[in-house]
Amino acid sequence: MTSEIKVPTLPESIADALIVTWHKKEGDPVSRDEVLVDIETDKVVMEVPAAEDGVLGKIIEPEGTTVAAHQVIGSIEAASASAPAAAPAAAPEAAKSEEAPAADNAAAGQTSPSVRKLLDKHSLNAADVKGTGKNGRISKADVEQHIAAGATAAPAASAAPAKAAAPAASATALPIMADGERVEKRVPMSRLRARIAERLLSASQDTAMLTTFNEIDMSQFIALRGQYKDKFEKSHGVKLGFMSIFLKAATEALKRYPDINASIDGDEVVYHGYCDIGVAVSSERGLVVPVLRNTEFMSLADVEKSIGHYAEKARDGKLSLEEMTGGTFTVSNGGVFGSLLSTPILNPPQSAILGMHATQDRPVAINGEVVIRPMMYVALSYDHRIVDGKGAVGFLKTIKELVEDPARIVFDI
């Protein structure tokens, strides 16, 4: 009996997708719900699992092929009667080493995307990591334990140097060669990277973008955070970071300046009576912007939990299209990478985006005296077609006042 492997239903706004990785080869055994292939759209990577146990049949559409929704890309064949017969012959070999099944399963690709990324990052071979999961399946904890034990890619490289080195080289940028060799490599731009480029170019060409700057004294919030961070984490199970206070301050500022929470739709301006704030998150595939819905009803703990949840999904490539669409405003924090000052680019059709930066001790004048304070530059890029300069400056000043006096957010004043 043969069952078809089909492309899942794509979101309404997505016309096609790209086959990125087949995790099995033709003839490999597969188990029900095991991930067979990764399919990339403009926004997300979708994992296509096996619908039943069997053997991977013909791969109709190879990696790099553009496919449409519900298109047949491969097949699963029922396990042949000869497969069980081969088991006795393999049994003595299995008896020699109890670790062989785990290695075979790992080599067969029975690992999650997050585990594969971790293996690639450290140039490890899955066969060298002992899996503690069901049927020898490798978990992230297994890989981390393997790394902590001092394992490196050397064993895998010594066993098969040419084959082991090739995947790592193809997955990373080329290093500068010390011997003067001038090497180049061309790789196709991912659909997500192409979509990011398209949207950024559109934002710069189709909007009247302008940026205003301010700086915030973070000393009051840092002191408050230092006083309550342990109790906060114990009570809510999440750490108190900078993002939550800025999102709550931005939410209050959006209430006071509705133009910044609006967007242009043709010849009309759409004013949103809710605050859906996107948070820019960096992932291995590029920048993604999951959206926190109705931040006006969220507490600081709710915000921190949501950001942590989305960041984890972004790392694993599991964000859905619905989780990244419909925002009314965006916050980007380049400070986590050490950025001191930058001009964020609009996320159309939104009318503004807030850029946070690194906190740095700087001399400032307060009451006629020069003192050292932890200061952060903030930037607001906005569409001048909707937002006037006065409103943009007032919006940024509101955020400054609220963050510098965080008790106002707590007491809603």
N, C-alpha and C positions, 0 to 999 in steps of 0.2 A: 504494500500500500504506500502511496506517495502523497505527501501533503505539501502545499505550496508555501513559500516564504514570501510575504508581501510587504510592501512599504506601508507603514501605518497611515492613518488619516492625517493630513497636514492641516495646519491652521488655515483659516479662510484667506488670509492675506499672503500666504506662501504658495507659490505656483509649483515649485519643484525642490528637490533636495539632492545632496551629494553623498554617495557611498564612500565613507572614510576608511573603515577598517573591517575586514572579515576576520573574525577571531578563530575560525575553523577552516580547514582545508577539505576539499572534496574527499569523502571516504572516512572522515573523522567521526567518532561516536559523539552524539549530543544527548543531553538530558533535558527534560521538560523544564522550561523557565530559564535555561542557561542562555546567556547573551551570545548571539551569533554574529551580529553585525551592528556597527555604529553608523547612523545616517545623520548628516549635518544639514541644518537649514540655516537661514540667515541669522537666526537668533539662538538656537539650541541644538544640542546633539541628542538624538533619540536612539535608545538601545532597543533592538529588535530581538526578543527572546524566542527560543524554540517552543513550538506549541505542543510538542510531544517528544518522547524518547525515540531514538533511532540513529540514523547515520546521515551526515550531510551529503546530499546528492550533488547534482550539477549546480555550480554557481553561474547563473545566467548573466548577472550584471557584476563585473569586477569592480575593484576599488577605483575611485576616480570617475565613476559613471554618474551622470545626472539622471535622476529618476523622478517619477511622478507618484502621487498618492495611489495606493492600492496596486501598484505595478508589481508583477511577479519578478523576484530577483534571484530566486533559488528554490531548492526543494529539499525535503527531508524524506529519506527512504526508511521503510521499516527495517529493523535489524534483521540481517539474514540468519538463517538457521545454522550457518557455518560458524558464526561468531561464538556461540556458547561452546562449540566443539573444540575451539582453540584454547579454551580456558584451562583444561588439564595440563596441556603442554606448557602453559605459562606458569602454572602453579609452583613447580619446583624453583623456578627463577625467583618468584615472589617470596618464597620461603627463605631465600638466601639473604634477603634484605627487606625489613619491614618498612623502610623508608621509600622503597621503589614506587608503590602506588601513589604516594603523595607527590613524588617527583613527576610521575607520568601524568597525573591530573593537572599539575601546575603547568607542565610543558604543553598540555592540550589546550591551554588557554582558559581554564576555569577560574578566572580571577576577575574581580570587579574593575571598572575603569580607574578608580582611585588607587587600587593596588598596582595596576599596570603603570600608572604615572609615577608612582613612588619607585618602582623597579627601574623604570627608564631613567629617572632622575639620578639614581645612584649607580647606573650601569650594571645592574644585577641581572642574573639569569634566574627565571622563576624555578628552574629545576634545582637550583642550589639552596632554595629556601624551604624549610620544612613547614608544611601547613598543618595547623591544629584544628581546622574546621572539618565539617562533614566531608567524607571521602577525600580527606587530605587537602581541602580547599585552603588557599592562602588568604590570610587576613592582613590588614595594615599592621596590626600588632605583631604578626609573625615577621613581617619585613623589618619593622623597627627593631625588634629583638635581634634579628640577624645582623643588622647594621651595628647595633650597640655591642654585639659580641666581637666586633672587629672585622666583620666580613667585608670584602671588597670585590670588585669585578675580576680580580686576578685569577681565581680558580676557573671561572668560566672562560677567561681569555686563554689560559694555558691549555684548556681542553680543546678549544676550537677557535684560535685567534682570529682567523679571517671572518668567520661567520659571526662571532660575538661582537666584533668591533663595528660591523656594518650598520646594524640598527641604531647604535648610539650616534654614529656619524651622521646618519640621515635625519635624525630627530633633532639635532642641535645645529647651531650656527658654526661655521668653519672657524677654527682658531687661526690667529696670525702665525704663520710658519717662521720658526727661528732661522731656518736655513735659506730664507730668501725666496722660497718657492711661491709663485703668485697663483693661488688657487681660487676658483670661483665656483659657486653652486647656485643653480636656479631652482626654486621651488614654487609651485602654484600658490597664489594667495588664497587663504581659506575664505569660505563664504562669509563667515562672521567678520573677518578683517576687511573684506571687500565692502560689506554693508556698512561697517564703521566709517570707512573712507568716504563712501557715498554720502552718508548723513552729515559728516563733518564738512565736506565740501559744499553740500547744499545749505548748511547753516550759515557758512561764511558768504555765500553768494545770494541767498534769497531772503536774508534778514538784515535789518539795519542795526547790527550788533555794536554795542558800546559797553565799556567796562569802567566801573568805579571802585575805588579801594578805600579801606579803612584799616585800623589796627585795634586789637582788643587786648586789654590787660587781663591775663588769665589767672592772676594770683588769687582772687577770691574763690573761683571755682576749684582751683587746684587745692586750696586749703580745705574747702568743704569736702572735696572728694577724698582727700587724705584722712579727714576725720571720720568719714562714714563708709569708706570703700569696703572695709572688712564686713561690717554689719550689712551693707547692701548686698554683697555677694552671698553672705550666709542666708539672708532672708529671701533673695530672689533667684539664687543659683546662677547668677551671671555677673560679670565684672562691670563696674561703672566706668565708661569711657567718655571721650569728648563728644562723640557723634550724637549721643542722646540729648545733651544739653543744647547743641546747635540745632538739632531737628525740632526740639520743642520751642526754641527761640524763633526759628524760621516759621513755624506754624503760627505763632502769635503774630509775627510780622505780616504774614500773608493775610490774616484777618483784617489788619489795619490798612493794608495796601492791596486791594483786590485786583488791581491791574496786573500785578506781578503774578497773580494766581490765575490769569486769563490766558487765552490763546486765540489766534486768528484762524478762522475757517472761511476761506473765500473772502467775501466782502463783509463778513460779520466778525465781531469779537465775542467770544464765548467766555462768560464769567462762571467760574466753578464755585459752588457753595460747599465745598469740601476740600480737604488738603490731602492729596495723594502724592507723597514725596518720594522721588526716586533717589537711591543711594548708589553712586558709582562704585563698582566692585571690580578689582582686577583679578582676572583668572588666566590660566595658561593659554586659553584660546583668544584672549583679548578682553577689552573693557565691556562689562555688562552692567545694566542699571535696573535691578529689581525695585519694585515699588512697594512702599509701606502705605497701606490704605487707611484713610481716616485718622491721620496722626493727631487730629484735634481731640480724639478720645483716648489716646494712648498715654501711658505713664512712661517715665524714664526707663523703668524695667522692661516694659513692653517693647520699647524701641530697641533697647540693647539685645533682647532675645530675638527679635525679628531680624536685626542686622546679622547677628551670629548665625541664625538659621539660613539666611540667604547666602551668606559668605561660604558656608559649607556646601550648599547646593551648587554654587558657582564653581567651586574647586572641583566638584565631582561631575560637572557638566550636566546637572539635572534640573536646572531652572526651566520652567515652562514658559511659553510665549505669553500666556496670560499674566504671569508674574512680572513681566518686563514691559507691559504696555499700559497706557492710560494715565501716566503720571501728570501732575499739574505743575510740578516744580522739582528741581534736582539739586542735590548737594554732593560735591566731590571733595575728597580729602587727599590732596597731594602731599600733605604733611607727613603721612605715614612712610613716604619714600624719601623724605628729607627736603622736599620742595619748600623754598622760602617765599617765593612769589611767582604767580603765573596768571594767565588770562584764560579762564575756562570758556569752552565753546558751548553755545546753546544746544539744547536737546529738543529739536523741533517736534511738535508745534508749540512747545512751552515758550513762555516769554522771558524766562530768566533762569539763571543757574548760580548757585553760591559755591565759591571755591575756598576751602580751608587750607591752611599751610602749617608748616612746622612751628612749634612754640620755641622761642629762643630768648634767652636772657639778654636784655638790651638796656642801655641807659635812657631814661625818660625824665622829663621835667614834671614834677608834681608839687604844686604849691610853692613854686619858685625854687625848688631843690631838685638836684639830679639824683635819681635813685635807680637801682637795678630792678627791673620787673620782667616776668616771663610774658613776652609779647607774641601775638600771632597776627600776621597780615591776613586779611580776608578780602575777597574780590567778588563783586556781583556783575556778571555779564547779563545784559538785558537787550530786548528787542525795542529799539527806540520808536518803532511804529506804534507800539502800544503803551510803553512805559516812558514817562517823562523823566528827565534828570532829577527833578526835585523829588519825585516818588522813589526813585532808585536810591538816592542818597538817604532819604528818610527811612527806607526799609533797612538799609545796612546799618544805619545809626541805631535803629530799634534793636537789632540783633546784638550790637555792641553793648548797649545799655543792659539788656537782659542777661547776657553772659557775664558781664562784669559785676552784676548784682543778682546772682542766681536765685536768691530768696524770692525775687519777684515772680519767677516762674513757679516756684513751689506754692506761693500764696495767690497766684493769678492776679497780679497787680501791675 
